Amino acid sequence: MRYSEDEYLMLSGIQHFCFCRRQWALIHLEQQWAENIRTVDGEIFHKNAHDKERHETRGNQIIVRGMPVSSATLGISGECDVVEFHRSETGVSIHGKVGTYDIIPIEYKRGEAKKEDCDRLQLAAQAMCLEEMLCCTIPIGYLYYGKTRRRSKVEIDTQLREKTIAMLTEMHQLYRTQHTPKVRRTKACNACSLKQLCLPVLCGTQSAAAYMQAMLKPTEEVSE
């Protein structure tokens, strides 16, 4: 199956979806958003990684930041924080560059390594986009964590690829139906910037948008 460009989902949404399907729906379906210290800190942390003017060449290595990527097969588009091109006899040709290169995506995260697959799935999706765009195979990538200032190697293996595809398929299904799922409250809810938008309707039938409209309506009537 191939998706048209107007069906593409945001690659970064994988992180939201893996953390909480309801959070993803509130952001990507209902266009709800709120900041907290974690989202602001994460945005600042990513600024240098996404500085598109900071392309570097170090010997046989080219470093590209904020590289746009997409996949018609997966139906996603977004940006890679950093992509490294390592000169290699077994690599692939890159337009405008001499020689052949191995390609390694690197995703930057503000905190530390997680037990969940959120970060690895996002990295795998980036690798799969690059493979489709550049007609290559990418067996590994790296996650860089700001808290530890270390890279963590990730094998882009069959199991991780299949899990990524399954998650994206579910995301597309929810997007087509515009369905915001209910979820059971957990401790992770306390860290979510959307908890004030989500929790009042967690067990109800209204959408967050409908809830906000209902809450604002009495104020509007009084003002009249």
Backbone bond lengths (Angstrom), bond angles and torsions (degrees), N, CA, C in turn:
res aa  C-N    CA-C-N  psi(-1)  N-CA   C-N-CA  omega(-1)  CA-C   N-CA-C  phi
1 M - - - 1.463 - - 1.517 110.37 -
2 R 1.340 116.32 139.13 1.458 121.30 175.96 1.528 108.71 -124.03
3 Y 1.318 115.17 136.60 1.456 121.20 -178.84 1.529 110.05 -94.99
4 S 1.330 116.32 148.43 1.456 120.25 172.08 1.527 108.36 -80.93
5 E 1.332 117.34 161.70 1.459 120.49 -175.00 1.526 112.83 -61.58
6 D 1.322 117.24 -31.49 1.466 118.80 179.83 1.536 112.35 -73.89
7 E 1.327 116.77 -5.69 1.464 121.26 176.04 1.526 112.08 -99.91
8 Y 1.322 117.54 -4.15 1.460 120.51 -176.61 1.531 110.65 -63.71
9 L 1.325 115.75 137.70 1.452 122.90 173.12 1.528 108.96 -100.85
10 M 1.333 115.92 160.61 1.459 120.18 178.29 1.529 109.87 -72.79
11 L 1.321 115.85 126.99 1.463 121.06 179.64 1.526 110.66 -58.21
12 S 1.317 117.03 -38.91 1.465 120.87 -179.22 1.524 112.31 -63.85
13 G 1.346 117.60 -18.28 1.458 121.20 179.36 1.521 112.93 -65.52
14 I 1.327 117.64 -18.88 1.471 120.82 177.80 1.522 109.99 -57.66
15 Q 1.342 116.16 -40.16 1.462 121.30 179.27 1.520 110.62 -61.25
16 H 1.331 117.05 -45.82 1.463 121.17 178.97 1.533 110.65 -64.11
17 F 1.323 116.37 -44.23 1.462 121.69 -175.47 1.523 111.22 -64.48
18 C 1.324 115.97 -41.50 1.460 120.73 -179.57 1.528 110.45 -67.96
19 F 1.324 116.68 -38.56 1.463 120.95 178.36 1.523 111.01 -67.31
20 C 1.344 116.24 -45.41 1.463 120.97 -178.77 1.522 109.00 -166.91
21 R 1.322 116.34 120.73 1.463 120.01 -179.37 1.528 112.10 -62.79
22 R 1.319 116.62 -32.22 1.456 119.65 178.87 1.529 110.38 -69.97
23 Q 1.331 116.34 -41.19 1.467 119.29 177.15 1.522 110.66 -58.41
24 W 1.345 115.88 -44.89 1.472 119.83 178.95 1.522 110.41 -59.12
25 A 1.320 117.62 -45.02 1.461 120.82 -177.93 1.527 111.62 -65.71
26 L 1.332 117.14 -40.25 1.457 119.93 178.52 1.526 111.10 -61.44
27 I 1.328 116.69 -39.49 1.467 120.86 -178.94 1.517 111.89 -77.50
28 H 1.332 117.05 -49.26 1.464 120.74 -168.70 1.527 114.19 -93.86
29 L 1.328 117.64 -19.50 1.459 120.30 176.88 1.526 111.61 -103.13
30 E 1.328 116.40 -45.29 1.457 120.16 -174.90 1.524 113.30 -97.89
31 Q 1.350 116.27 -2.32 1.466 121.78 177.09 1.528 111.88 58.03
32 Q 1.321 116.86 38.25 1.459 122.26 176.24 1.522 109.16 -95.41
33 W 1.337 116.82 141.31 1.462 119.64 179.19 1.512 109.72 -155.16
34 A 1.320 116.61 146.22 1.452 122.91 174.15 1.525 107.46 -151.84
35 E 1.322 116.04 145.50 1.458 120.65 -178.95 1.528 110.62 -94.60
36 N 1.321 115.42 152.25 1.449 121.39 163.62 1.521 107.02 -141.25
37 I 1.320 117.54 -177.27 1.464 119.92 -174.02 1.525 111.80 -61.37
38 R 1.339 117.09 -31.97 1.457 120.29 -179.19 1.526 111.68 -69.60
39 T 1.338 117.11 -42.38 1.465 119.65 -178.74 1.520 110.89 -69.03
40 V 1.334 116.81 -39.03 1.470 120.39 179.39 1.517 110.53 -67.49
41 D 1.331 116.71 -44.61 1.459 121.56 179.24 1.520 110.78 -62.19
42 G 1.337 116.38 -40.98 1.463 120.63 178.70 1.519 112.29 -65.03
43 E 1.329 116.43 -37.89 1.467 120.36 179.63 1.519 110.87 -65.78
44 I 1.331 116.66 -42.57 1.464 120.82 178.04 1.522 110.40 -63.82
45 F 1.336 116.44 -42.61 1.460 121.40 -178.44 1.525 111.94 -60.42
46 H 1.359 116.66 -34.07 1.457 120.83 -175.99 1.532 113.53 -82.82
47 K 1.331 118.31 -10.93 1.465 119.77 -174.19 1.523 112.56 -59.89
48 N 1.326 117.11 -45.91 1.462 119.38 -179.93 1.516 112.01 -67.40
49 A 1.328 116.58 -38.97 1.470 120.06 -179.49 1.520 111.10 -64.03
50 H 1.364 116.99 -32.38 1.454 120.80 -176.97 1.525 113.22 -96.02
51 D 1.322 118.00 10.74 1.459 121.06 179.13 1.525 109.40 -71.65
52 K 1.328 115.83 101.08 1.457 120.74 -173.41 1.528 113.03 -68.18
53 E 1.336 116.81 -13.71 1.465 119.81 178.37 1.518 111.64 -82.89
54 R 1.309 116.80 -11.62 1.465 120.73 -175.48 1.530 111.70 -95.55
55 H 1.313 116.67 61.74 1.459 121.83 171.93 1.529 107.38 -86.95
56 E 1.298 116.49 132.70 1.457 120.34 -175.89 1.517 111.21 -126.24
57 T 1.336 115.33 150.43 1.459 122.09 171.03 1.515 107.33 -123.63
58 R 1.319 115.47 121.11 1.462 120.91 178.73 1.520 108.84 -123.96
59 G 1.312 116.83 96.07 1.458 120.57 -178.02 1.517 110.83 62.25
60 N 1.321 117.11 -117.09 1.465 122.51 179.68 1.529 112.48 -94.62
61 Q 1.312 116.42 21.15 1.466 120.82 -176.81 1.524 110.66 -126.41
62 I 1.336 115.67 133.60 1.466 121.94 175.62 1.524 107.90 -114.44
63 I 1.331 116.21 132.32 1.468 121.58 -179.32 1.522 108.63 -115.61
64 V 1.339 116.17 121.93 1.464 122.52 -179.96 1.518 108.82 -116.85
65 R 1.333 117.19 132.53 1.460 122.57 -177.84 1.523 110.93 -112.04
66 G 1.318 115.66 145.26 1.465 120.56 178.07 1.516 113.04 60.62
67 M 1.318 116.77 41.93 1.469 121.37 -176.14 1.528 110.73 -79.22
68 P 1.350 118.14 121.62 1.470 120.35 177.77 1.525 111.06 -68.28
69 V 1.316 116.15 137.42 1.466 121.12 178.39 1.521 109.27 -138.76
70 S 1.327 115.70 158.29 1.465 120.56 177.64 1.520 109.41 -159.72
71 S 1.327 115.10 163.90 1.459 120.94 177.55 1.520 109.42 -148.10
72 A 1.334 115.98 121.96 1.466 120.42 175.81 1.522 110.76 -73.41
73 T 1.321 116.73 -26.97 1.467 121.06 179.18 1.524 111.47 -70.97
74 L 1.326 116.12 -41.91 1.466 121.30 179.62 1.518 112.78 -88.49
75 G 1.337 116.62 -22.10 1.458 120.54 -179.07 1.513 113.11 72.23
76 I 1.341 116.50 44.55 1.466 121.01 -179.80 1.525 110.25 -139.15
77 S 1.316 115.46 160.03 1.456 121.98 172.84 1.517 108.96 -149.86
78 G 1.326 116.29 156.31 1.458 120.04 -179.78 1.510 110.34 173.59
79 E 1.313 116.09 -152.02 1.458 121.79 -179.82 1.520 109.88 -134.39
80 C 1.327 115.50 146.09 1.459 121.68 170.45 1.525 108.12 -91.73
81 D 1.314 117.45 135.47 1.465 120.08 176.91 1.521 110.06 -56.30
82 V 1.328 115.25 -55.78 1.468 121.42 -179.72 1.525 108.89 -142.18
83 V 1.341 115.93 138.69 1.462 121.10 171.36 1.517 107.42 -126.70
84 E 1.330 116.60 125.49 1.456 121.39 178.15 1.528 109.28 -102.75
85 F 1.321 115.61 134.98 1.466 123.13 176.64 1.527 107.35 -112.70
86 H 1.336 115.79 111.51 1.461 121.64 -177.58 1.528 109.74 -102.65
87 R 1.315 116.87 123.04 1.469 121.80 179.03 1.518 109.82 -57.40
88 S 1.331 115.99 126.95 1.461 120.35 -175.96 1.523 109.86 -155.07
89 E 1.315 116.70 140.81 1.464 121.03 178.87 1.521 111.75 -68.28
90 T 1.332 117.19 -22.15 1.471 121.18 -178.62 1.531 112.31 -100.90
91 G 1.335 116.58 8.77 1.461 120.26 -177.35 1.520 112.93 -85.62
92 V 1.327 115.44 -162.88 1.468 121.78 -178.46 1.518 109.80 -116.54
93 S 1.322 115.34 158.22 1.463 120.96 179.08 1.523 110.69 -75.18
94 I 1.316 116.54 143.85 1.456 123.20 177.82 1.524 108.29 -119.91
95 H 1.318 116.67 129.53 1.467 120.74 -177.48 1.530 110.77 -56.27
96 G 1.326 115.75 128.41 1.462 121.38 177.38 1.515 114.58 84.32
97 K 1.336 118.12 -0.49 1.455 121.41 -179.62 1.522 110.48 -119.93
98 V 1.314 115.71 145.99 1.456 121.38 178.79 1.523 109.29 -84.49
99 G 1.327 116.26 137.98 1.452 120.49 176.97 1.523 113.26 90.27
100 T 1.328 115.04 -170.75 1.463 121.42 179.50 1.531 109.27 -123.24
101 Y 1.340 114.99 156.34 1.466 119.55 -170.43 1.529 112.48 -139.46
102 D 1.329 115.45 144.19 1.462 122.05 164.88 1.527 107.43 -85.73
103 I 1.324 116.43 144.61 1.464 120.97 -173.31 1.522 109.62 -116.21
104 I 1.330 115.55 129.74 1.469 120.85 -177.10 1.529 109.64 -132.37
105 P 1.340 117.97 112.49 1.469 120.61 175.05 1.523 110.75 -80.88
106 I 1.346 115.44 145.54 1.464 121.46 178.92 1.519 108.33 -132.50
107 E 1.319 116.36 121.90 1.462 121.96 179.63 1.524 109.17 -103.47
108 Y 1.325 116.50 131.19 1.457 122.10 -179.49 1.532 110.21 -95.52
109 K 1.338 116.45 134.49 1.461 122.51 176.67 1.525 108.69 -131.21
110 R 1.340 115.75 142.47 1.463 120.80 -173.43 1.526 113.91 -72.51
111 G 1.331 117.65 -30.82 1.462 120.74 -171.78 1.514 113.65 -95.78
112 E 1.327 114.33 -125.04 1.460 120.37 179.87 1.522 109.37 -133.81
113 A 1.334 116.22 172.44 1.464 121.04 -176.16 1.528 110.96 -58.39
114 K 1.341 115.43 142.35 1.467 122.13 -178.36 1.526 110.67 -110.27
115 K 1.336 114.85 156.33 1.458 119.60 174.90 1.530 110.25 -73.52
116 E 1.331 116.07 -34.34 1.461 120.35 -179.12 1.528 110.45 -70.37
117 D 1.341 115.60 164.79 1.462 121.20 -177.12 1.535 114.05 -89.47
118 C 1.341 118.25 6.11 1.466 120.53 -174.11 1.528 113.04 -48.41
119 D 1.319 116.39 -53.20 1.467 120.94 -175.78 1.524 111.28 -67.71
120 R 1.329 116.33 -41.25 1.467 120.23 -178.46 1.532 111.13 -66.41
121 L 1.327 116.91 -36.68 1.466 120.49 178.81 1.532 111.06 -66.77
122 Q 1.320 116.55 -41.28 1.459 119.79 177.85 1.522 110.89 -63.73
123 L 1.323 116.41 -41.95 1.464 120.81 177.99 1.528 111.06 -64.54
124 A 1.328 117.12 -41.30 1.463 121.10 178.90 1.524 110.73 -62.01
125 A 1.324 116.77 -41.35 1.462 120.39 178.57 1.527 110.94 -62.43
126 Q 1.326 116.89 -39.84 1.463 120.57 176.92 1.530 110.70 -62.10
127 A 1.322 115.85 -44.96 1.467 120.39 179.75 1.523 111.27 -61.61
128 M 1.322 116.47 -40.68 1.462 120.75 -178.84 1.529 111.33 -68.94
129 C 1.321 117.16 -33.86 1.467 120.64 174.32 1.526 110.16 -64.79
130 L 1.322 116.34 -46.36 1.466 121.07 179.99 1.522 111.02 -62.33
131 E 1.321 117.10 -38.93 1.466 120.69 178.37 1.520 110.89 -61.20
132 E 1.332 116.52 -43.28 1.462 120.68 -179.08 1.532 111.06 -68.57
133 M 1.317 116.86 -38.18 1.461 121.26 -177.69 1.535 112.38 -73.01
134 L 1.327 116.34 -38.52 1.463 120.99 -171.07 1.525 113.46 -109.07
135 C 1.338 116.23 4.60 1.475 121.40 178.21 1.523 111.62 52.80
136 C 1.317 114.93 58.46 1.455 120.55 -177.32 1.531 109.79 -142.51
137 T 1.313 115.61 178.47 1.456 121.77 174.13 1.520 108.51 -119.66
138 I 1.324 116.39 131.68 1.467 121.54 -178.90 1.529 108.34 -119.30
139 P 1.314 117.61 103.09 1.470 120.47 -175.46 1.520 114.55 -83.30
140 I 1.348 116.92 -21.67 1.464 119.21 -177.34 1.528 110.98 -139.44
141 G 1.320 115.17 158.75 1.453 122.67 170.90 1.518 106.97 -147.40
142 Y 1.332 115.99 -178.90 1.463 119.46 -179.39 1.528 110.74 -135.52
143 L 1.318 115.46 146.97 1.459 123.07 170.85 1.525 107.31 -110.41
144 Y 1.335 115.57 124.87 1.463 120.37 178.34 1.520 108.47 -105.42
145 Y 1.338 116.68 123.67 1.462 121.23 -177.71 1.523 110.42 -106.84
146 G 1.343 114.73 125.64 1.454 120.34 -176.34 1.515 113.80 -65.51
147 K 1.328 117.53 -32.68 1.472 120.11 -177.54 1.513 111.14 -68.29
148 T 1.320 117.72 -41.71 1.462 121.33 -178.50 1.526 112.62 -95.37
149 R 1.359 115.75 -15.94 1.466 122.11 -177.32 1.520 111.40 55.35
150 R 1.314 114.61 42.18 1.461 120.75 179.32 1.526 110.42 -133.05
151 R 1.307 115.04 152.20 1.457 121.45 173.88 1.521 109.85 -92.08
152 S 1.319 114.65 141.39 1.459 120.42 175.40 1.533 108.02 -117.38
153 K 1.320 116.32 121.50 1.458 120.98 -178.11 1.522 110.63 -74.76
154 V 1.324 115.88 136.97 1.466 121.49 179.95 1.524 108.99 -124.79
155 E 1.318 116.25 124.71 1.462 121.39 174.93 1.528 108.34 -81.05
156 I 1.322 116.79 120.87 1.470 120.91 178.27 1.526 107.22 -86.00
157 D 1.323 116.01 73.55 1.460 121.00 -173.12 1.532 111.55 -92.45
158 T 1.314 115.60 178.65 1.466 121.26 -176.38 1.521 111.90 -59.96
159 Q 1.318 116.92 -43.29 1.467 120.87 -178.71 1.528 111.65 -60.75
160 L 1.334 116.85 -44.34 1.462 120.90 -179.91 1.526 110.82 -67.59
161 R 1.319 117.01 -38.10 1.467 121.00 178.12 1.530 111.06 -64.10
162 E 1.332 116.29 -44.71 1.467 120.09 -179.45 1.525 111.31 -64.36
163 K 1.317 116.60 -38.53 1.467 120.49 178.56 1.531 110.30 -66.62
164 T 1.323 116.77 -38.17 1.465 121.30 178.17 1.521 110.62 -64.20
165 I 1.324 116.71 -45.72 1.469 121.35 179.67 1.525 110.63 -62.26
166 A 1.344 116.86 -43.65 1.467 121.01 -179.52 1.529 110.92 -62.07
167 M 1.325 116.47 -41.43 1.463 120.11 -179.64 1.521 110.91 -67.25
168 L 1.312 117.79 -42.28 1.466 121.18 179.21 1.526 111.25 -66.02
169 T 1.317 116.93 -35.61 1.468 120.56 176.73 1.525 110.14 -62.18
170 E 1.325 116.82 -43.33 1.467 121.01 178.43 1.530 110.71 -65.43
171 M 1.320 116.86 -38.95 1.470 120.99 178.24 1.528 110.95 -61.75
172 H 1.316 116.45 -43.16 1.470 120.58 179.09 1.531 111.28 -65.09
173 Q 1.319 116.53 -38.17 1.467 120.15 179.14 1.527 110.91 -63.08
174 L 1.335 117.09 -44.94 1.461 120.97 178.67 1.528 110.86 -66.89
175 Y 1.325 115.97 -36.58 1.468 118.87 179.85 1.526 111.17 -66.16
176 R 1.327 116.37 -40.25 1.471 119.74 179.74 1.524 111.16 -64.73
177 T 1.324 117.02 -37.93 1.468 120.22 -178.08 1.525 111.94 -88.69
178 Q 1.350 116.91 -9.01 1.473 122.06 -177.77 1.529 110.84 55.07
179 H 1.310 115.23 42.18 1.465 121.30 -176.33 1.529 111.12 -100.05
180 T 1.326 116.68 125.40 1.459 122.27 174.19 1.525 108.52 -97.04
181 P 1.317 118.25 108.34 1.472 120.03 -174.96 1.525 112.68 -74.33
182 K 1.324 115.90 155.28 1.458 121.74 171.47 1.532 107.90 -86.10
183 V 1.313 115.36 152.32 1.462 119.72 176.26 1.528 108.68 -138.61
184 R 1.310 115.61 161.79 1.469 120.53 177.58 1.523 108.70 -87.13
185 R 1.317 116.33 136.10 1.461 120.71 -178.92 1.523 110.34 -64.62
186 T 1.348 115.88 137.76 1.462 122.40 176.65 1.527 109.02 -134.10
187 K 1.326 116.59 177.02 1.460 121.28 177.51 1.524 111.49 -61.48
188 A 1.337 116.20 -28.48 1.465 120.27 -179.28 1.522 112.23 -63.38
189 C 1.322 117.41 -22.80 1.465 121.34 179.61 1.529 111.76 -59.44
190 N 1.339 116.64 -30.98 1.459 120.39 -178.30 1.523 112.50 -65.27
191 A 1.340 116.58 -24.51 1.458 120.97 -179.22 1.520 112.60 -91.81
192 C 1.335 117.41 -3.84 1.465 121.22 -174.92 1.524 111.02 -84.71
193 S 1.318 117.25 131.82 1.466 121.22 179.59 1.520 112.07 -69.20
194 L 1.334 117.22 -16.03 1.467 120.89 -177.08 1.524 113.14 -99.04
195 K 1.320 117.99 10.99 1.474 119.12 -172.34 1.531 112.09 -61.14
196 Q 1.327 118.39 -31.76 1.459 119.86 179.71 1.528 111.77 -73.22
197 L 1.316 117.09 -25.37 1.460 121.07 176.20 1.519 111.42 -85.03
198 C 1.309 116.48 -30.80 1.460 121.20 -172.17 1.519 113.13 -88.27
199 L 1.328 117.65 -49.60 1.464 121.47 -169.19 1.529 114.68 -62.42
200 P 1.337 121.28 -34.91 1.468 118.86 179.33 1.521 114.13 -61.55
201 V 1.327 116.61 -21.10 1.460 119.26 -177.49 1.523 111.42 -119.85
202 L 1.318 116.53 16.64 1.464 120.64 -173.90 1.522 112.56 -57.99
203 C 1.338 115.98 -38.07 1.465 119.38 -177.85 1.520 111.69 -109.25
204 G 1.306 117.88 9.09 1.461 121.22 -179.17 1.498 112.13 -96.17
205 T 1.308 114.85 -172.34 1.454 119.77 -177.60 1.522 111.38 -109.15
206 Q 1.343 117.85 -9.57 1.445 120.68 -179.74 1.522 111.39 -79.04
207 S 1.328 116.27 157.45 1.449 121.03 170.05 1.521 107.77 -82.08
208 A 1.333 116.75 164.64 1.462 119.77 177.98 1.515 110.78 -62.55
209 A 1.341 116.44 -37.65 1.457 120.68 179.57 1.522 110.89 -62.59
210 A 1.340 117.01 -42.52 1.458 121.09 179.19 1.520 110.90 -66.01
211 Y 1.329 116.48 -37.15 1.461 121.25 178.04 1.527 110.67 -62.03
212 M 1.355 116.03 -45.89 1.454 119.85 -179.09 1.526 111.25 -64.07
213 Q 1.327 117.23 -39.85 1.463 121.24 178.20 1.527 110.60 -63.11
214 A 1.339 116.47 -41.36 1.462 120.17 179.74 1.524 111.45 -65.84
215 M 1.336 116.72 -36.12 1.456 120.92 -179.80 1.521 111.80 -71.19
216 L 1.333 116.64 -31.87 1.462 121.17 -178.30 1.528 112.86 -82.69
217 K 1.317 117.13 -23.40 1.462 121.65 -173.85 1.525 113.21 -58.50
218 P 1.327 121.08 -47.13 1.462 120.47 179.75 1.527 112.67 -59.53
219 T 1.327 115.80 -37.05 1.471 120.39 178.75 1.508 110.67 -63.21
220 E 1.336 115.87 -41.44 1.467 120.49 -179.64 1.512 110.55 -64.88
221 E 1.360 117.02 -39.44 1.456 120.61 -178.29 1.522 111.59 -67.02
222 V 1.357 115.93 -37.28 1.454 119.98 179.22 1.509 111.32 -67.05
223 S 1.365 115.16 -40.12 1.461 120.13 -178.71 1.505 112.40 -63.92
224 E 1.356 116.81 -27.05 1.452 120.26 178.38 1.527 110.88 -72.32
